[in-house]
């Protein structure tokens, strides 16, 4: 899902997210609720942390994007 953010002249901070950031992660994917199904639940996020990692993009301490990665062997 795409959201429009004006990032011209702003500082985007990319950082790795951890379990204490689960509210930010769920909030970032909350727009999927407007679709038929939101696959990103708290259980799904916890399972990502078992073998993958999640990174977030922040503008002025507000999360604007989130991405999760899995290693090739998972």
Predicted model as a PDB file, atoms N, CA, C, CB and O in Angstrom, pLDDT in the B-factor column:
MODEL        1                                                                  
ATOM      1  N   UNK A   1       0.831  -1.178   0.000  1.00 49.00           N  
ATOM      2  CA  UNK A   1       0.000   0.000   0.000  1.00 49.00           C  
ATOM      3  C   UNK A   1       0.875   1.240   0.000  1.00 49.00           C  
ATOM      4  CB  UNK A   1      -0.945  -0.001   1.201  1.00 49.00           C  
ATOM      5  O   UNK A   1       1.839   1.319   0.762  1.00 49.00           O  
ATOM      6  N   UNK A   2       0.561   2.175  -0.816  1.00 57.00           N  
ATOM      7  CA  UNK A   2       1.363   3.391  -0.909  1.00 57.00           C  
ATOM      8  C   UNK A   2       0.691   4.535  -0.176  1.00 57.00           C  
ATOM      9  CB  UNK A   2       1.600   3.768  -2.368  1.00 57.00           C  
ATOM     10  O   UNK A   2      -0.529   4.693  -0.223  1.00 57.00           O  
ATOM     11  N   UNK A   3       1.500   5.325   0.499  1.00 61.00           N  
ATOM     12  CA  UNK A   3       1.038   6.542   1.152  1.00 61.00           C  
ATOM     13  C   UNK A   3       1.907   7.680   0.663  1.00 61.00           C  
ATOM     14  CB  UNK A   3       1.085   6.420   2.711  1.00 61.00           C  
ATOM     15  O   UNK A   3       3.093   7.490   0.392  1.00 61.00           O  
ATOM     16  N   UNK A   4       1.333   8.847   0.550  1.00 64.00           N  
ATOM     17  CA  UNK A   4       2.092  10.004   0.085  1.00 64.00           C  
ATOM     18  C   UNK A   4       2.645  10.777   1.274  1.00 64.00           C  
ATOM     19  CB  UNK A   4       1.211  10.919  -0.791  1.00 64.00           C  
ATOM     20  O   UNK A   4       1.907  11.159   2.182  1.00 64.00           O  
ATOM     21  N   UNK A   5       3.957  11.002   1.254  1.00 61.00           N  
ATOM     22  CA  UNK A   5       4.627  11.819   2.254  1.00 61.00           C  
ATOM     23  C   UNK A   5       5.551  12.771   1.515  1.00 61.00           C  
ATOM     24  CB  UNK A   5       5.414  10.942   3.290  1.00 61.00           C  
ATOM     25  O   UNK A   5       6.299  12.353   0.631  1.00 61.00           O  
ATOM     26  N   UNK A   6       5.505  14.002   1.858  1.00 65.00           N  
ATOM     27  CA  UNK A   6       6.417  14.976   1.275  1.00 65.00           C  
ATOM     28  C   UNK A   6       7.739  14.868   2.026  1.00 65.00           C  
ATOM     29  CB  UNK A   6       5.833  16.436   1.345  1.00 65.00           C  
ATOM     30  O   UNK A   6       7.827  15.248   3.193  1.00 65.00           O  
ATOM     31  N   UNK A   7       8.763  14.350   1.357  1.00 61.00           N  
ATOM     32  CA  UNK A   7      10.054  14.172   2.027  1.00 61.00           C  
ATOM     33  C   UNK A   7      11.099  15.156   1.517  1.00 61.00           C  
ATOM     34  CB  UNK A   7      10.553  12.748   1.835  1.00 61.00           C  
ATOM     35  O   UNK A   7      12.275  15.046   1.862  1.00 61.00           O  
ATOM     36  N   UNK A   8      10.682  16.103   0.708  1.00 64.00           N  
ATOM     37  CA  UNK A   8      11.639  17.088   0.203  1.00 64.00           C  
ATOM     38  C   UNK A   8      12.150  17.949   1.357  1.00 64.00           C  
ATOM     39  CB  UNK A   8      10.990  17.976  -0.896  1.00 64.00           C  
ATOM     40  O   UNK A   8      11.367  18.568   2.078  1.00 64.00           O  
ATOM     41  N   UNK A   9      13.449  17.979   1.518  1.00 65.00           N  
ATOM     42  CA  UNK A   9      14.062  18.797   2.553  1.00 65.00           C  
ATOM     43  C   UNK A   9      13.924  18.248   3.958  1.00 65.00           C  
ATOM     44  CB  UNK A   9      13.484  20.145   2.511  1.00 65.00           C  
ATOM     45  O   UNK A   9      14.209  18.959   4.922  1.00 65.00           O  
ATOM     46  N   UNK A  10      13.495  17.007   4.102  1.00 73.00           N  
ATOM     47  CA  UNK A  10      13.369  16.421   5.432  1.00 73.00           C  
ATOM     48  C   UNK A  10      14.414  15.325   5.608  1.00 73.00           C  
ATOM     49  CB  UNK A  10      11.943  15.857   5.656  1.00 73.00           C  
ATOM     50  O   UNK A  10      14.942  14.785   4.635  1.00 73.00           O  
ATOM     51  N   UNK A  11      14.694  15.019   6.835  1.00 84.00           N  
ATOM     52  CA  UNK A  11      15.672  13.993   7.173  1.00 84.00           C  
ATOM     53  C   UNK A  11      14.927  12.690   7.461  1.00 84.00           C  
ATOM     54  CB  UNK A  11      16.547  14.427   8.396  1.00 84.00           C  
ATOM     55  O   UNK A  11      14.117  12.624   8.386  1.00 84.00           O  
ATOM     56  N   UNK A  12      15.203  11.666   6.676  1.00 86.00           N  
ATOM     57  CA  UNK A  12      14.600  10.348   6.870  1.00 86.00           C  
ATOM     58  C   UNK A  12      15.607   9.485   7.615  1.00 86.00           C  
ATOM     59  CB  UNK A  12      14.189   9.691   5.501  1.00 86.00           C  
ATOM     60  O   UNK A  12      16.744   9.323   7.172  1.00 86.00           O  
ATOM     61  N   UNK A  13      15.193   8.939   8.734  1.00 89.00           N  
ATOM     62  CA  UNK A  13      16.058   8.095   9.555  1.00 89.00           C  
ATOM     63  C   UNK A  13      15.595   6.651   9.399  1.00 89.00           C  
ATOM     64  CB  UNK A  13      16.033   8.538  11.062  1.00 89.00           C  
ATOM     65  O   UNK A  13      14.426   6.337   9.621  1.00 89.00           O  
ATOM     66  N   UNK A  14      16.511   5.788   9.021  1.00 93.00           N  
ATOM     67  CA  UNK A  14      16.233   4.363   8.874  1.00 93.00           C  
ATOM     68  C   UNK A  14      16.854   3.659  10.074  1.00 93.00           C  
ATOM     69  CB  UNK A  14      16.796   3.791   7.510  1.00 93.00           C  
ATOM     70  O   UNK A  14      18.029   3.852  10.387  1.00 93.00           O  
ATOM     71  N   UNK A  15      16.037   2.834  10.743  1.00 94.00           N  
ATOM     72  CA  UNK A  15      16.587   2.077  11.871  1.00 94.00           C  
ATOM     73  C   UNK A  15      15.903   0.733  11.974  1.00 94.00           C  
ATOM     74  CB  UNK A  15      16.432   2.857  13.188  1.00 94.00           C  
ATOM     75  O   UNK A  15      14.768   0.550  11.534  1.00 94.00           O  
ATOM     76  N   UNK A  16      16.623  -0.202  12.569  1.00 95.00           N  
ATOM     77  CA  UNK A  16      16.071  -1.539  12.786  1.00 95.00           C  
ATOM     78  C   UNK A  16      15.063  -1.476  13.916  1.00 95.00           C  
ATOM     79  CB  UNK A  16      17.192  -2.567  13.105  1.00 95.00           C  
ATOM     80  O   UNK A  16      15.262  -0.771  14.905  1.00 95.00           O  
ATOM     81  N   UNK A  17      13.975  -2.222  13.761  1.00 95.00           N  
ATOM     82  CA  UNK A  17      12.928  -2.254  14.770  1.00 95.00           C  
ATOM     83  C   UNK A  17      12.986  -3.561  15.543  1.00 95.00           C  
ATOM     84  CB  UNK A  17      11.547  -2.072  14.127  1.00 95.00           C  
ATOM     85  O   UNK A  17      13.416  -4.591  15.024  1.00 95.00           O  
ATOM     86  N   UNK A  18      12.543  -3.499  16.798  1.00 94.00           N  
ATOM     87  CA  UNK A  18      12.580  -4.656  17.683  1.00 94.00           C  
ATOM     88  C   UNK A  18      11.200  -4.879  18.287  1.00 94.00           C  
ATOM     89  CB  UNK A  18      13.639  -4.468  18.794  1.00 94.00           C  
ATOM     90  O   UNK A  18      10.254  -4.160  17.965  1.00 94.00           O  
ATOM     91  N   UNK A  19      11.085  -5.874  19.159  1.00 92.00           N  
ATOM     92  CA  UNK A  19       9.776  -6.205  19.735  1.00 92.00           C  
ATOM     93  C   UNK A  19       9.125  -5.038  20.459  1.00 92.00           C  
ATOM     94  CB  UNK A  19       9.915  -7.357  20.685  1.00 92.00           C  
ATOM     95  O   UNK A  19       7.898  -4.935  20.465  1.00 92.00           O  
ATOM     96  N   UNK A  20       9.893  -4.173  21.059  1.00 94.00           N  
ATOM     97  CA  UNK A  20       9.300  -3.036  21.763  1.00 94.00           C  
ATOM     98  C   UNK A  20       8.679  -2.031  20.783  1.00 94.00           C  
ATOM     99  CB  UNK A  20      10.361  -2.340  22.627  1.00 94.00           C  
ATOM    100  O   UNK A  20       7.956  -1.130  21.208  1.00 94.00           O  
ATOM    101  N   UNK A  21       8.949  -2.174  19.490  1.00 92.00           N  
ATOM    102  CA  UNK A  21       8.382  -1.294  18.467  1.00 92.00           C  
ATOM    103  C   UNK A  21       7.170  -1.902  17.778  1.00 92.00           C  
ATOM    104  CB  UNK A  21       9.432  -0.962  17.436  1.00 92.00           C  
ATOM    105  O   UNK A  21       6.774  -1.427  16.714  1.00 92.00           O  
ATOM    106  N   UNK A  22       6.572  -2.933  18.352  1.00 92.00           N  
ATOM    107  CA  UNK A  22       5.461  -3.623  17.689  1.00 92.00           C  
ATOM    108  C   UNK A  22       4.269  -2.707  17.438  1.00 92.00           C  
ATOM    109  CB  UNK A  22       5.020  -4.807  18.520  1.00 92.00           C  
ATOM    110  O   UNK A  22       3.578  -2.877  16.433  1.00 92.00           O  
ATOM    111  N   UNK A  23       4.006  -1.751  18.311  1.00 91.00           N  
ATOM    112  CA  UNK A  23       2.898  -0.821  18.079  1.00 91.00           C  
ATOM    113  C   UNK A  23       3.148   0.045  16.849  1.00 91.00           C  
ATOM    114  CB  UNK A  23       2.682   0.066  19.308  1.00 91.00           C  
ATOM    115  O   UNK A  23       2.230   0.303  16.071  1.00 91.00           O  
ATOM    116  N   UNK A  24       4.393   0.496  16.675  1.00 91.00           N  
ATOM    117  CA  UNK A  24       4.742   1.276  15.489  1.00 91.00           C  
ATOM    118  C   UNK A  24       4.600   0.445  14.220  1.00 91.00           C  
ATOM    119  CB  UNK A  24       6.168   1.812  15.606  1.00 91.00           C  
ATOM    120  O   UNK A  24       4.106   0.937  13.205  1.00 91.00           O  
ATOM    121  N   UNK A  25       5.030  -0.809  14.274  1.00 92.00           N  
ATOM    122  CA  UNK A  25       4.955  -1.687  13.117  1.00 92.00           C  
ATOM    123  C   UNK A  25       3.497  -1.947  12.740  1.00 92.00           C  
ATOM    124  CB  UNK A  25       5.683  -3.011  13.399  1.00 92.00           C  
ATOM    125  O   UNK A  25       3.124  -1.833  11.572  1.00 92.00           O  
ATOM    126  N   UNK A  26       2.684  -2.293  13.722  1.00 90.00           N  
ATOM    127  CA  UNK A  26       1.264  -2.553  13.452  1.00 90.00           C  
ATOM    128  C   UNK A  26       0.570  -1.292  12.935  1.00 90.00           C  
ATOM    129  CB  UNK A  26       0.556  -3.064  14.726  1.00 90.00           C  
ATOM    130  O   UNK A  26      -0.298  -1.376  12.066  1.00 90.00           O  
ATOM    131  N   UNK A  27       0.944  -0.140  13.458  1.00 88.00           N  
ATOM    132  CA  UNK A  27       0.361   1.112  12.991  1.00 88.00           C  
ATOM    133  C   UNK A  27       0.736   1.425  11.553  1.00 88.00           C  
ATOM    134  CB  UNK A  27       0.793   2.244  13.882  1.00 88.00           C  
ATOM    135  O   UNK A  27      -0.064   1.984  10.802  1.00 88.00           O  
ATOM    136  N   UNK A  28       1.948   1.064  11.173  1.00 87.00           N  
ATOM    137  CA  UNK A  28       2.397   1.320   9.812  1.00 87.00           C  
ATOM    138  C   UNK A  28       1.617   0.476   8.801  1.00 87.00           C  
ATOM    139  CB  UNK A  28       3.895   1.039   9.689  1.00 87.00           C  
ATOM    140  O   UNK A  28       1.334   0.934   7.694  1.00 87.00           O  
ATOM    141  N   UNK A  29       1.276  -0.738   9.178  1.00 86.00           N  
ATOM    142  CA  UNK A  29       0.532  -1.620   8.290  1.00 86.00           C  
ATOM    143  C   UNK A  29      -0.979  -1.549   8.510  1.00 86.00           C  
ATOM    144  CB  UNK A  29       1.002  -3.037   8.476  1.00 86.00           C  
ATOM    145  O   UNK A  29      -1.714  -2.338   7.917  1.00 86.00           O  
ATOM    146  N   UNK A  30      -1.457  -0.640   9.331  1.00 85.00           N  
ATOM    147  CA  UNK A  30      -2.882  -0.595   9.672  1.00 85.00           C  
ATOM    148  C   UNK A  30      -3.777  -0.218   8.494  1.00 85.00           C  
ATOM    149  CB  UNK A  30      -3.101   0.382  10.792  1.00 85.00           C  
ATOM    150  O   UNK A  30      -4.974  -0.501   8.529  1.00 85.00           O  
ATOM    151  N   UNK A  31      -3.238   0.406   7.465  1.00 82.00           N  
ATOM    152  CA  UNK A  31      -4.054   0.774   6.303  1.00 82.00           C  
ATOM    153  C   UNK A  31      -4.560  -0.446   5.540  1.00 82.00           C  
ATOM    154  CB  UNK A  31      -3.252   1.663   5.366  1.00 82.00           C  
ATOM    155  O   UNK A  31      -5.522  -0.346   4.779  1.00 82.00           O  
ATOM    156  N   UNK A  32      -3.923  -1.591   5.738  1.00 82.00           N  
ATOM    157  CA  UNK A  32      -4.406  -2.806   5.092  1.00 82.00           C  
ATOM    158  C   UNK A  32      -5.789  -3.207   5.598  1.00 82.00           C  
ATOM    159  CB  UNK A  32      -3.423  -3.942   5.318  1.00 82.00           C  
ATOM    160  O   UNK A  32      -6.469  -4.010   4.960  1.00 82.00           O  
ATOM    161  N   UNK A  33      -6.209  -2.661   6.729  1.00 83.00           N  
ATOM    162  CA  UNK A  33      -7.539  -2.983   7.253  1.00 83.00           C  
ATOM    163  C   UNK A  33      -8.640  -2.495   6.326  1.00 83.00           C  
ATOM    164  CB  UNK A  33      -7.725  -2.374   8.637  1.00 83.00           C  
ATOM    165  O   UNK A  33      -9.759  -3.005   6.379  1.00 83.00           O  
ATOM    166  N   UNK A  34      -8.342  -1.516   5.476  1.00 84.00           N  
ATOM    167  CA  UNK A  34      -9.337  -1.032   4.528  1.00 84.00           C  
ATOM    168  C   UNK A  34      -9.525  -2.017   3.375  1.00 84.00           C  
ATOM    169  CB  UNK A  34      -8.931   0.339   3.990  1.00 84.00           C  
ATOM    170  O   UNK A  34     -10.495  -1.907   2.624  1.00 84.00           O  
ATOM    171  N   UNK A  35      -8.621  -2.966   3.227  1.00 83.00           N  
ATOM    172  CA  UNK A  35      -8.757  -4.006   2.217  1.00 83.00           C  
ATOM    173  C   UNK A  35      -9.530  -5.185   2.794  1.00 83.00           C  
ATOM    174  CB  UNK A  35      -7.374  -4.459   1.706  1.00 83.00           C  
ATOM    175  O   UNK A  35     -10.016  -5.118   3.923  1.00 83.00           O  
ATOM    176  N   UNK A  36      -9.642  -6.225   2.052  1.00 82.00           N  
ATOM    177  CA  UNK A  36     -10.395  -7.391   2.505  1.00 82.00           C  
ATOM    178  C   UNK A  36      -9.726  -8.087   3.685  1.00 82.00           C  
ATOM    179  CB  UNK A  36     -10.568  -8.372   1.365  1.00 82.00           C  
ATOM    180  O   UNK A  36     -10.410  -8.584   4.580  1.00 82.00           O  
ATOM    181  N   UNK A  37      -8.392  -8.126   3.694  1.00 83.00           N  
ATOM    182  CA  UNK A  37      -7.677  -8.880   4.735  1.00 83.00           C  
ATOM    183  C   UNK A  37      -6.373  -8.174   5.078  1.00 83.00           C  
ATOM    184  CB  UNK A  37      -7.396 -10.337   4.274  1.00 83.00           C  
ATOM    185  O   UNK A  37      -5.641  -7.750   4.183  1.00 83.00           O  
ATOM    186  N   UNK A  38      -6.080  -8.047   6.354  1.00 82.00           N  
ATOM    187  CA  UNK A  38      -4.808  -7.494   6.810  1.00 82.00           C  
ATOM    188  C   UNK A  38      -3.925  -8.655   7.263  1.00 82.00           C  
ATOM    189  CB  UNK A  38      -5.017  -6.451   7.968  1.00 82.00           C  
ATOM    190  O   UNK A  38      -4.166  -9.232   8.323  1.00 82.00           O  
ATOM    191  N   UNK A  39      -2.903  -9.007   6.473  1.00 84.00           N  
ATOM    192  CA  UNK A  39      -2.070 -10.158   6.834  1.00 84.00           C  
ATOM    193  C   UNK A  39      -1.090  -9.876   7.966  1.00 84.00           C  
ATOM    194  CB  UNK A  39      -1.308 -10.621   5.634  1.00 84.00           C  
ATOM    195  O   UNK A  39      -0.549 -10.813   8.553  1.00 84.00           O  
ATOM    196  N   UNK A  40      -0.851  -8.614   8.284  1.00 86.00           N  
ATOM    197  CA  UNK A  40       0.155  -8.260   9.280  1.00 86.00           C  
ATOM    198  C   UNK A  40      -0.522  -8.100  10.640  1.00 86.00           C  
ATOM    199  CB  UNK A  40       0.904  -6.957   8.877  1.00 86.00           C  
ATOM    200  O   UNK A  40      -0.998  -7.021  10.992  1.00 86.00           O  
ATOM    201  N   UNK A  41      -0.553  -9.197  11.393  1.00 87.00           N  
ATOM    202  CA  UNK A  41      -1.098  -9.203  12.744  1.00 87.00           C  
ATOM    203  C   UNK A  41       0.052  -9.237  13.745  1.00 87.00           C  
ATOM    204  CB  UNK A  41      -2.054 -10.413  12.955  1.00 87.00           C  
ATOM    205  O   UNK A  41       1.212  -9.371  13.354  1.00 87.00           O  
ATOM    206  N   UNK A  42      -0.260  -9.117  15.020  1.00 89.00           N  
ATOM    207  CA  UNK A  42       0.801  -9.172  16.030  1.00 89.00           C  
ATOM    208  C   UNK A  42       1.482 -10.542  16.034  1.00 89.00           C  
ATOM    209  CB  UNK A  42       0.231  -8.860  17.427  1.00 89.00           C  
ATOM    210  O   UNK A  42       2.690 -10.624  16.258  1.00 89.00           O  
ATOM    211  N   UNK A  43       0.731 -11.614  15.792  1.00 91.00           N  
ATOM    212  CA  UNK A  43       1.350 -12.942  15.705  1.00 91.00           C  
ATOM    213  C   UNK A  43       2.308 -13.026  14.529  1.00 91.00           C  
ATOM    214  CB  UNK A  43       0.278 -14.027  15.581  1.00 91.00           C  
ATOM    215  O   UNK A  43       3.391 -13.601  14.639  1.00 91.00           O  
ATOM    216  N   UNK A  44       1.904 -12.454  13.410  1.00 89.00           N  
ATOM    217  CA  UNK A  44       2.752 -12.455  12.222  1.00 89.00           C  
ATOM    218  C   UNK A  44       4.036 -11.665  12.482  1.00 89.00           C  
ATOM    219  CB  UNK A  44       1.994 -11.865  11.016  1.00 89.00           C  
ATOM    220  O   UNK A  44       5.121 -12.094  12.090  1.00 89.00           O  
ATOM    221  N   UNK A  45       3.914 -10.532  13.132  1.00 91.00           N  
ATOM    222  CA  UNK A  45       5.085  -9.713  13.436  1.00 91.00           C  
ATOM    223  C   UNK A  45       6.033 -10.465  14.369  1.00 91.00           C  
ATOM    224  CB  UNK A  45       4.659  -8.372  14.071  1.00 91.00           C  
ATOM    225  O   UNK A  45       7.248 -10.426  14.176  1.00 91.00           O  
ATOM    226  N   UNK A  46       5.496 -11.140  15.366  1.00 91.00           N  
ATOM    227  CA  UNK A  46       6.341 -11.930  16.278  1.00 91.00           C  
ATOM    228  C   UNK A  46       7.058 -13.042  15.527  1.00 91.00           C  
ATOM    229  CB  UNK A  46       5.496 -12.527  17.419  1.00 91.00           C  
ATOM    230  O   UNK A  46       8.214 -13.340  15.825  1.00 91.00           O  
ATOM    231  N   UNK A  47       6.386 -13.663  14.553  1.00 89.00           N  
ATOM    232  CA  UNK A  47       7.022 -14.725  13.772  1.00 89.00           C  
ATOM    233  C   UNK A  47       8.119 -14.182  12.866  1.00 89.00           C  
ATOM    234  CB  UNK A  47       5.981 -15.457  12.939  1.00 89.00           C  
ATOM    235  O   UNK A  47       9.085 -14.889  12.576  1.00 89.00           O  
ATOM    236  N   UNK A  48       7.986 -12.949  12.417  1.00 90.00           N  
ATOM    237  CA  UNK A  48       9.048 -12.346  11.615  1.00 90.00           C  
ATOM    238  C   UNK A  48      10.324 -12.241  12.436  1.00 90.00           C  
ATOM    239  CB  UNK A  48       8.624 -10.955  11.100  1.00 90.00           C  
ATOM    240  O   UNK A  48      11.416 -12.495  11.926  1.00 90.00           O  
ATOM    241  N   UNK A  49      10.192 -11.868  13.711  1.00 92.00           N  
ATOM    242  CA  UNK A  49      11.366 -11.702  14.562  1.00 92.00           C  
ATOM    243  C   UNK A  49      12.085 -13.015  14.850  1.00 92.00           C  
ATOM    244  CB  UNK A  49      10.964 -11.058  15.858  1.00 92.00           C  
ATOM    245  O   UNK A  49      13.238 -12.991  15.279  1.00 92.00           O  
ATOM    246  N   UNK A  50      11.440 -14.165  14.626  1.00 91.00           N  
ATOM    247  CA  UNK A  50      12.090 -15.451  14.880  1.00 91.00           C  
ATOM    248  C   UNK A  50      13.249 -15.701  13.925  1.00 91.00           C  
ATOM    249  CB  UNK A  50      11.080 -16.581  14.767  1.00 91.00           C  
ATOM    250  O   UNK A  50      14.289 -16.210  14.340  1.00 91.00           O  
ATOM    251  N   UNK A  51      13.087 -15.350  12.649  1.00 89.00           N  
ATOM    252  CA  UNK A  51      14.188 -15.596  11.710  1.00 89.00           C  
ATOM    253  C   UNK A  51      14.483 -14.420  10.790  1.00 89.00           C  
ATOM    254  CB  UNK A  51      13.879 -16.801  10.876  1.00 89.00           C  
ATOM    255  O   UNK A  51      15.390 -14.505   9.963  1.00 89.00           O  
ATOM    256  N   UNK A  52      13.750 -13.340  10.912  1.00 92.00           N  
ATOM    257  CA  UNK A  52      13.987 -12.187  10.050  1.00 92.00           C  
ATOM    258  C   UNK A  52      14.199 -10.921  10.858  1.00 92.00           C  
ATOM    259  CB  UNK A  52      12.829 -11.999   9.091  1.00 92.00           C  
ATOM    260  O   UNK A  52      14.441 -10.959  12.064  1.00 92.00           O  
ATOM    261  N   UNK A  53      14.101  -9.800  10.162  1.00 94.00           N  
ATOM    262  CA  UNK A  53      14.252  -8.508  10.828  1.00 94.00           C  
ATOM    263  C   UNK A  53      13.345  -7.482  10.158  1.00 94.00           C  
ATOM    264  CB  UNK A  53      15.731  -8.035  10.795  1.00 94.00           C  
ATOM    265  O   UNK A  53      12.947  -7.642   9.004  1.00 94.00           O  
ATOM    266  N   UNK A  54      13.030  -6.438  10.894  1.00 94.00           N  
ATOM    267  CA  UNK A  54      12.145  -5.387  10.408  1.00 94.00           C  
ATOM    268  C   UNK A  54      12.875  -4.057  10.523  1.00 94.00           C  
ATOM    269  CB  UNK A  54      10.799  -5.361  11.203  1.00 94.00           C  
ATOM    270  O   UNK A  54      13.510  -3.767  11.537  1.00 94.00           O  
ATOM    271  N   UNK A  55      12.776  -3.253   9.468  1.00 95.00           N  
ATOM    272  CA  UNK A  55      13.387  -1.930   9.426  1.00 95.00           C  
ATOM    273  C   UNK A  55      12.306  -0.904   9.172  1.00 95.00           C  
ATOM    274  CB  UNK A  55      14.490  -1.850   8.340  1.00 95.00           C  
ATOM    275  O   UNK A  55      11.344  -1.169   8.452  1.00 95.00           O  
ATOM    276  N   UNK A  56      12.463   0.273   9.765  1.00 93.00           N  
ATOM    277  CA  UNK A  56      11.478   1.333   9.602  1.00 93.00           C  
ATOM    278  C   UNK A  56      12.123   2.638   9.182  1.00 93.00           C  
ATOM    279  CB  UNK A  56      10.704   1.533  10.884  1.00 93.00           C  
ATOM    280  O   UNK A  56      13.278   2.913   9.508  1.00 93.00           O  
ATOM    281  N   UNK A  57      11.356   3.441   8.450  1.00 91.00           N  
ATOM    282  CA  UNK A  57      11.790   4.783   8.053  1.00 91.00           C  
ATOM    283  C   UNK A  57      10.994   5.787   8.867  1.00 91.00           C  
ATOM    284  CB  UNK A  57      11.596   5.023   6.510  1.00 91.00           C  
ATOM    285  O   UNK A  57       9.767   5.713   8.936  1.00 91.00           O  
ATOM    286  N   UNK A  58      11.695   6.721   9.481  1.00 90.00           N  
ATOM    287  CA  UNK A  58      11.070   7.702  10.365  1.00 90.00           C  
ATOM    288  C   UNK A  58      11.328   9.111   9.854  1.00 90.00           C  
ATOM    289  CB  UNK A  58      11.594   7.551  11.803  1.00 90.00           C  
ATOM    290  O   UNK A  58      12.438   9.438   9.437  1.00 90.00           O  
ATOM    291  N   UNK A  59      10.289   9.945   9.891  1.00 86.00           N  
ATOM    292  CA  UNK A  59      10.403  11.369   9.628  1.00 86.00           C  
ATOM    293  C   UNK A  59       9.869  12.080  10.855  1.00 86.00           C  
ATOM    294  CB  UNK A  59       9.630  11.794   8.325  1.00 86.00           C  
ATOM    295  O   UNK A  59       8.708  11.912  11.229  1.00 86.00           O  
ATOM    296  N   UNK A  60      10.723  12.874  11.475  1.00 85.00           N  
ATOM    297  CA  UNK A  60      10.360  13.604  12.690  1.00 85.00           C  
ATOM    298  C   UNK A  60       9.767  12.668  13.758  1.00 85.00           C  
ATOM    299  CB  UNK A  60       9.357  14.719  12.352  1.00 85.00           C  
ATOM    300  O   UNK A  60       8.714  12.949  14.330  1.00 85.00           O  
ATOM    301  N   UNK A  61      10.453  11.572  14.006  1.00 86.00           N  
ATOM    302  CA  UNK A  61      10.059  10.578  15.020  1.00 86.00           C  
ATOM    303  C   UNK A  61       8.719   9.901  14.748  1.00 86.00           C  
ATOM    304  CB  UNK A  61      10.002  11.234  16.364  1.00 86.00           C  
ATOM    305  O   UNK A  61       8.111   9.352  15.667  1.00 86.00           O  
ATOM    306  N   UNK A  62       8.250   9.931  13.505  1.00 88.00           N  
ATOM    307  CA  UNK A  62       6.996   9.281  13.134  1.00 88.00           C  
ATOM    308  C   UNK A  62       7.306   8.273  12.042  1.00 88.00           C  
ATOM    309  CB  UNK A  62       5.921  10.321  12.659  1.00 88.00           C  
ATOM    310  O   UNK A  62       7.941   8.612  11.043  1.00 88.00           O  
ATOM    311  N   UNK A  63       6.863   7.037  12.225  1.00 89.00           N  
ATOM    312  CA  UNK A  63       7.152   5.995  11.239  1.00 89.00           C  
ATOM    313  C   UNK A  63       6.325   6.245   9.975  1.00 89.00           C  
ATOM    314  CB  UNK A  63       6.853   4.581  11.824  1.00 89.00           C  
ATOM    315  O   UNK A  63       5.120   6.483  10.048  1.00 89.00           O  
ATOM    316  N   UNK A  64       6.982   6.188   8.824  1.00 87.00           N  
ATOM    317  CA  UNK A  64       6.297   6.419   7.554  1.00 87.00           C  
ATOM    318  C   UNK A  64       6.405   5.214   6.626  1.00 87.00           C  
ATOM    319  CB  UNK A  64       6.866   7.654   6.868  1.00 87.00           C  
ATOM    320  O   UNK A  64       5.655   5.118   5.655  1.00 87.00           O  
ATOM    321  N   UNK A  65       7.317   4.301   6.905  1.00 89.00           N  
ATOM    322  CA  UNK A  65       7.463   3.110   6.079  1.00 89.00           C  
ATOM    323  C   UNK A  65       8.081   2.001   6.913  1.00 89.00           C  
ATOM    324  CB  UNK A  65       8.323   3.401   4.824  1.00 89.00           C  
ATOM    325  O   UNK A  65       8.801   2.248   7.881  1.00 89.00           O  
ATOM    326  N   UNK A  66       7.783   0.785   6.514  1.00 91.00           N  
ATOM    327  CA  UNK A  66       8.255  -0.365   7.258  1.00 91.00           C  
ATOM    328  C   UNK A  66       8.496  -1.503   6.261  1.00 91.00           C  
ATOM    329  CB  UNK A  66       7.231  -0.782   8.371  1.00 91.00           C  
ATOM    330  O   UNK A  66       7.739  -1.662   5.303  1.00 91.00           O  
ATOM    331  N   UNK A  67       9.538  -2.284   6.484  1.00 91.00           N  
ATOM    332  CA  UNK A  67       9.854  -3.383   5.584  1.00 91.00           C  
ATOM    333  C   UNK A  67      10.450  -4.526   6.393  1.00 91.00           C  
ATOM    334  CB  UNK A  67      10.828  -2.926   4.463  1.00 91.00           C  
ATOM    335  O   UNK A  67      11.265  -4.298   7.287  1.00 91.00           O  
ATOM    336  N   UNK A  68      10.052  -5.745   6.085  1.00 91.00           N  
ATOM    337  CA  UNK A  68      10.637  -6.886   6.786  1.00 91.00           C  
ATOM    338  C   UNK A  68      11.417  -7.747   5.806  1.00 91.00           C  
ATOM    339  CB  UNK A  68       9.544  -7.721   7.488  1.00 91.00           C  
ATOM    340  O   UNK A  68      11.070  -7.857   4.629  1.00 91.00           O  
ATOM    341  N   UNK A  69      12.486  -8.359   6.324  1.00 91.00           N  
ATOM    342  CA  UNK A  69      13.396  -9.168   5.532  1.00 91.00           C  
ATOM    343  C   UNK A  69      13.553 -10.532   6.167  1.00 91.00           C  
ATOM    344  CB  UNK A  69      14.758  -8.480   5.389  1.00 91.00           C  
ATOM    345  O   UNK A  69      13.561 -10.668   7.390  1.00 91.00           O  
ATOM    346  N   UNK A  70      13.679 -11.548   5.315  1.00 87.00           N  
ATOM    347  CA  UNK A  70      13.978 -12.903   5.767  1.00 87.00           C  
ATOM    348  C   UNK A  70      15.266 -13.363   5.100  1.00 87.00           C  
ATOM    349  CB  UNK A  70      12.804 -13.879   5.446  1.00 87.00           C  
ATOM    350  O   UNK A  70      15.519 -12.998   3.952  1.00 87.00           O  
ATOM    351  N   UNK A  71      16.098 -14.163   5.793  1.00 84.00           N  
ATOM    352  CA  UNK A  71      17.284 -14.713   5.142  1.00 84.00           C  
ATOM    353  C   UNK A  71      16.869 -15.734   4.083  1.00 84.00           C  
ATOM    354  CB  UNK A  71      18.230 -15.363   6.184  1.00 84.00           C  
ATOM    355  O   UNK A  71      15.761 -16.269   4.120  1.00 84.00           O  
ATOM    356  N   UNK A  72      17.760 -15.990   3.154  1.00 79.00           N  
ATOM    357  CA  UNK A  72      17.434 -16.895   2.052  1.00 79.00           C  
ATOM    358  C   UNK A  72      17.073 -18.293   2.504  1.00 79.00           C  
ATOM    359  CB  UNK A  72      18.582 -16.971   1.106  1.00 79.00           C  
ATOM    360  O   UNK A  72      16.250 -18.947   1.862  1.00 79.00           O  
ATOM    361  N   UNK A  73      17.656 -18.771   3.581  1.00 79.00           N  
ATOM    362  CA  UNK A  73      17.425 -20.148   4.009  1.00 79.00           C  
ATOM    363  C   UNK A  73      16.178 -20.311   4.882  1.00 79.00           C  
ATOM    364  CB  UNK A  73      18.629 -20.650   4.760  1.00 79.00           C  
ATOM    365  O   UNK A  73      15.939 -21.398   5.407  1.00 79.00           O  
ATOM    366  N   UNK A  74      15.381 -19.256   5.047  1.00 67.00           N  
ATOM    367  CA  UNK A  74      14.214 -19.407   5.926  1.00 67.00           C  
ATOM    368  C   UNK A  74      13.033 -19.917   5.172  1.00 67.00           C  
ATOM    369  CB  UNK A  74      13.863 -18.101   6.590  1.00 67.00           C  
ATOM    370  O   UNK A  74      11.964 -20.104   5.753  1.00 67.00           O  
TER     371      UNK A  74                                                      
ENDMDL                                                                          
END                                                                             
